[in-house]
C-alpha cells in the first residue's frame, strides 16, 4: 500500500511540474518573446507550436488556416496568407475576431479573382463587420450586389456561394449561376437579387423560389425561416410541389407551418415513394394534426442525452423562472398535454440530436404556478425556432424576456417569427 501511495504522489508531482512548465512557457511567450500580434502570426507561419495560446480563438483560427497549407508543397500560399494577415492586422479590425479571420481566409482562397490589390485597401468604417463588406467589394465587385451575399465569406464549407458573389459582382446574370440546387426560373432569379439582407444565402434562395411561384411575402418569409430554408438539398421536385400546394391552397394558419413541414418530411422519410399528387392543403393539415396528436398518447419511451445548452434561472420578486431541458418522450408527452400542443411529436427529433426542447416554468414558494413557454432549439443552427404558450398561442412578454436573456447567455439566435 505504501509503495502504491508513493507512486501516486510521484505521478501527482510530475503532473504539477508539467502544468507549471506550460504556465511558465506562456508567461515567457507573452512577456519576452512577443510584444505584437503580428509576431504571433509570423511564428504560426513558421509552424511553431503555440497550442498553449489556443484559448485565444483568434490564434487558434489563424493556426487552422495555416494548417490547410503544407510547408513543403504550399509554401507560396502560406506566405501570401501570412502577408495578408499581417497587413490587415496593421490596417484594419479584421483580425479582432475568429469569424472575421475566417472571412479573410476565404477571400484569400479566391485571390485569382481579385479585381484590385488587397494591399492597397484601406477601410472607411471602424467596425469589423462593415470592413468585411468593404474589403470584399474592393476585391471582387465591379457592380453592387445584394448584401446577404457577403455572408458567403463566413461559411466554412460552401464555395459555390462565393463563386455566385464573384459572378454577380462582375456583372453576370443569375441565370448563369452554376450549381443552384433547386429548380430555378428567371423569375426566381429576379427575386433572388431582391431578397432581404436579413436572410442567409440559403434562406434567400428559398425565399426567391416561393416568390417566383407567386407566393405572398408572408408565406415566403415563413418558408425561408423554416426547416426548408436550411435543410440539406434533396428531393427538390417534391418540395417544389409542396410549396405549390401552400401557394395555391388559400388562407391557412401560418403558425401551423412548422407542424405541417414536420409531418410531410417524416412521411417522406418513412416512405421514399410518398407523393403529394392529388392532395390538397386542407387534407394535408388534417393528416398533420392526426399524426401530431398520435404522439401525445404514445407510450413508447425514448431517452436522450442533454444537448449541452445550459438552462436558465431568473428571480423576480417572489417568483422564480426556470428553463430546463426535457430529455425523454414521457416528459415531452406530459408537456404537450399540459400545454395542449403537439410537442410530444418531437421525441424522434430530440433522440436523433436534431432538436432540443426546453420548458419555461414559473414557481413561487417552491410551488409550480404554470408552464409559460415550450421552446424548440434547432441544434445544427443553434437557433430558437419555436416558442409556444398554451394551445400554441404567442408567449407572454415575461416569457420572451426570459427567453431572450437565455439566448444571449448561450449564444443562440432567435427565429424572426418566434
N, C-alpha and C positions, 0 to 999 in steps of 0.2 A: 504493500500500500504506500509506504514511504517513497519507494522508487517511482511509483506512478505519479504521486504528488509532485515529486521533483521534476519529472518530465513535463508535467502540465505547467509548472512555474517557469521552466525554461522556454516553453513554447510561447507563453504569455509575454515573457521578457523579449523574446525575438520579435513578436508582433509589435510590441511597443516601440522597439528600436526602429523597425521598418516604417511605422507611422511617423515617428519623429523625423526620420530621414526625408520622407516625402514632404512634410511640412517645411523642413529647412530648405529643401530644393525649391519649393515655391517662393519662400522668402528671399532666397538668393536671386531668383529669377526677377522678382518684382523690384528689389531694392538696388541691385547692382548691374545685372546684365542688360536689362532693357528699361528704357525710360519712355519709349514711344511705341504706339501700337503698330506703326509701320515696321519696326524691328521684329515684332512678333510675326508679321506677315512674311518677312524675309526668312525667319527660322522655319516656319511651316513650309515655305517653298523649298528649303533645303532638306526637308523631310526630318527635321528634328522632332523628337518625341516630347510634345508639350501636353500630353494627356492629363497631367495633373492640373492643368488650367481649363479643362473642358467644362467645368461648371459654368464658365462664361460661354454661353451658347454661340456668341459671335466667333470665338476662336475655334470652337468645335465645328461650326459650319464651314469656315474657311478651310480648315483641315480636310473636311469631307470633299470640298471642291477640288483641292489639290490631289486628293487620293484618286480621283477619277482619271488622272493623267499619270502615266508611268514616267519615272525619272529618265529611263533609258530610251523609250520609244516615242514619248510625247514631250520632249524637252522644250520644244518651241512653244507648245500650247501652255505649258506650266509657266514659262517666262512671261508670256503675254498676260496670263491671268494674274501673275504677281504684279506686273506693271499697272494693270487696270485697278486692282485693289489698292495699291499704294497711291496712285493718282487720285482715286475717289476718296480715299481717306483724307488726303490733304485739301481737297477742294469741295467736299460735299458732306452730307449726313448719311450717305448710303451704306456706310459700314456700322451704323448705330444700332442695327437690329438684325436678327437672324433672317427674317423674311426679306429684307432689302438686299442682303448679301446673296440670297438665293436668286432674286430677280436680276442682279448684276451678273451673276454667273450664267444665267440663262441667256442674257443678251450677248455675253462673250461667246457662247456656243454658236451663235448665229452671226459672228463677225464678218463672214464673207458677204453678208447682205447689208453691212453698214453703208449708209449713204454719205456719212460725214465722219471725221476723225473724232473718236471719243476723247482724245487727249486735248482737243481744242474746246471742249464743252465746259461751260461754267453755269451753275444753277442760278435761277432767279428767285425761287422760293427758298425759304429756310426750313421747310418741312420735308422729311424724307419721302413721304408718300407722293407729294407733288413733284419732287425731284425725279422719282422713278418715271413719271409720265413725261417730264421734260427731256430726260435722257433718251427714253425710248423714241420720242418724237424726233429728236436730233439725229438718232442713229438710223431710223427705219422709215420715217414717214415724210412723203412729199405732200400728201393731202391729209385733211382732217379725217379722223376715224372715230367711231363710237367709243366712248370712254370705257365701257365694260371690257373691250378687247385688251386693254392694258393689263388686265388681271392674268393674262396668259403667262406673264413672267414669274408669277408667284406659284405656278403649278410645277410640281417636281417631275411629272412624267410626260404629260401630253405635249408633243412638239407640233402637232398639226395646228393647234390653236395659235401658236406663234407664227407659223407659216401663213395662216389666214391674216393675221395682223400685218405682216410684211406685204402680202399681196394687196390687201385693201389700201394700206398706206402708200403703196406705189401707184395707185390709181386703177388697180384691177377690179373686175366686177365680181359680185358674189357668186354668180352662176358658174364662174371659172374656178371656184374654190375646190380643192381636192379633199377627198376622204370625208365629206359630210355624211354622218352616219344615219341620217333619216331621209325618207323621200322628200325632196326639196324642190319647190317650184320657184319660178321667177317672182311670183307674188310674195312667197315666204322670204325670199332673199331681200326684197324691198323692205319688209317689216324687220328683218334681222338687223339692218343698219339703223333702225329707229328704236330698237329695244332700250328700255330704261337703263340708266347707269347702275342701278342697284343690283341688277342681275349678275350672276356668274355667266360665263360663256355658254355653259350647258343649259342653264335656265333661259338665257336669251334665245338659244336655238329652239327650245321647246315653245317659248312664248311666240316666236315668229311662225312656227308651224301652226299653232292654234289660230293666230290671226289670219294666216294665209288660207285657213279652212273656214274663214268667215266667223270665227268665234269672237264674242264680245270681250272687251278689255278685262272685265272681272273674271271671266272664265279663264282667259289666257294667263292671268296672274296666278290664279289658284292652281292651275295645272303646272305652271313653271315652278312654283314653290312646293309642289307635291313630290312624291317619290318619282314620278315621271320626269321631273326636272333634274334629277341627279342619278338616276338608275344607270347601270351598265347597259350599253346599247345592245339590242337584240329583239327579234320578233317585231320589228318596227312597222311592218304592214298591218299586223294585228293591232298594235297600239294606235295606229292612224285610224283604223276602223272604230276603235273605242272613242277616240276624240270626235270623229264624225257623229257618233251616237249622242255625245254630250252637246255638241253644237246644234244638232238638228232636233234634239229631244224636247225642247221647250223649257219652261221655267221649272226649276227644282231647287231644293235647299242646298246651297253650296257648302254648308257645313258637313254635308254627308259625303263630300268628295273623297276624303281620306278613307272612309269606310268602304266606299264603292271600289276604289282602286285596290284596296287590300283584298277584297273579295275576288275581283277579277284576276289579279296576279296569282292568287292562291289556286284559283280554278285552273289557270293555265299551267301552273307548276305541277299540279296533281295529274293533269291530263293534257299532254302536248297537243292533242288533236282538238282541244276545246276551241269552239268558234263562236263568234258574235253574230253570225249570219242569222237573220230572222228575229233577232232580239230587239226589244225596244228599251229605251232608258227606264221607263216605269217598271218593266219586268225585271230588269237588272237590279233596280233599287229594292224591289220586293225580295228577290233572291238573296241580295246582300244582307238585308235585315234578318232573314231567316237564318242565314249562315252565322252571322254575328251572335244572334240570340242563342243559338245552339251551344255556344261556348260558355254562356253564363251558367249552364247547368251541367257542364262537362265534368265528370267525376274522375277522369284520368289525371293523375298527379304528375306534374313536371317541376323539377327544381333546377335552378341555375345559379351560377356564381355572381356575386355583386359585380357591377360593371367597372368599378374603380372610381366613379364620381362620388364625391363625399355628399352627405346630406346637408341639412341646414337647420339651425335653431335661431329663433329671434323672440325676445320678450318685449311685450308691450303692456305696461301697467300690470294688471293681474293675469294677463293671458300669455300663453306660450304657444308659438307656432313651430311645428316640427315637420320637416320634409324628409321622408325616408323612402328608400327603395323597396319595392315589392319583388321578392325573389322566388316565388313559387306560384303555380297556377291556382292553388286554393286561395291565396291572398288576392290575386287578381280577380277571381270569381266573386269573392266577398266584396271587394271594392266596387265591382260592377253592379252588384245587387244593391249596395248601399247608395250608390250614386245614380242608379237607373240609367247606365250607359253600357257600352259593349267592350269595356277594357278587358274583360275575360277572354276575348278572342285574340289577344296579343301574346298569349303564352308562347306560341311557337316562334314568334319573332324574338322574344326575350331569350328563349332557350338557345336560339341559334346565334345570339350575340349581336343581333341587328338593332334591337331597341332596348331601352330601359324605361321602366315605369316607376314614377315616384308619386307618393301620396302626400299631400299637404294637409296637415291636421291642426286643429285649434284645441288647446287644453286650458283648463282653469282649475287651479287647486288639485292638479293631478288627474282630473276627470276629462275625458274626451267630450268636447262640446259638439264638434261637427267636423266632417271632411269637407274642405273648401275648394280643393282642386285635385284633379288627377292629371299628371304631366308625363308626356312621352318625349324621350330624347332619342334622336337618330344617332347612334354611336359612331357610324362612319363619318358623318358630317359634324359631330359634336354640336348638334343644334336641337333646340327645343322645337318640336314640330307640331305638338298639340298640347293644349291645356284646357280642360273642361271642368265646369262645375256640375251640379246635379242636373240630370236629364239633358246633358250636352249643352247647357247654357254657357254663356261667356263667364269667365271667372270675375270675382269681385275686385275692387280697387286694392283692398288689403292683400288679397291673394297675389295679385300682379306685382305689388311692391315686394313681397317676399320672393317671388319667382325671379324678378329682375335682380335683386340683391344676390341671390344664389347664383344666377347665371354669370354675373360679374365676377363673383368669387371663384367660380370653377372654370371660367373662360369659355362659356357656352354662348353660341349665337342663338337668336330667337327668331323664328319664322314670322314674317310680317303679318300673317293672318291669325296668329295666336292671340 
